[in-house]
Structure formats: structure tokens, C-alpha cells
Amino acid sequence: MPKKTEIEKELDRRRRTGNALRLAREKAGLTLLDVKKHTGLSVPYLSDVERGNRDIKPVKLHSVITAMRLSAEEAVGIYRE
């Protein structure tokens, strides 16, 4: 199997992070609209992040994590994804 390119690695990281955020949001019983209300980020943007189509900057990730009321341990797990 050929080695992954840097672009492929980045896309994989985005997908893992987005999936982790979606699972955490669902576990918290929140909708994308709920997260939007707490963060000011648009639903399409949040949806794109969850699907791995967009990257999320650390400051925005922090606001999403805060909106979900995740523990520090849970937040670090998402960031490391």
C-alpha cells in the first residue's frame, strides 16, 4: 500500500476530528442549532467541520467544546483526533 500524502493525512485528521465532534455533540444531546446559538458559528460551517470538509481553528474549536460542556479530558481527545 502506498504511503499517504500530506494532503491525505490532513483530510484524514479533519474527518477524525469532525466525527469526534459530532459524536460528542450527539452524546451531549445538542443539535447543530444549539451549538450555533452558543458559539455564533453557522450551522453550515459546523456541519462542514463535522463531515471533515472544513478545518476548524483552535479558537473556534474551543468555543464549540465550551458549548458542549466537555471535560478537559474529552476536549483533549477531540483535539488529538
Helices and strands as residue ranges (DSSP letters): H 6-27, H 32-39, H 43-50, H 58-68, H 72-80
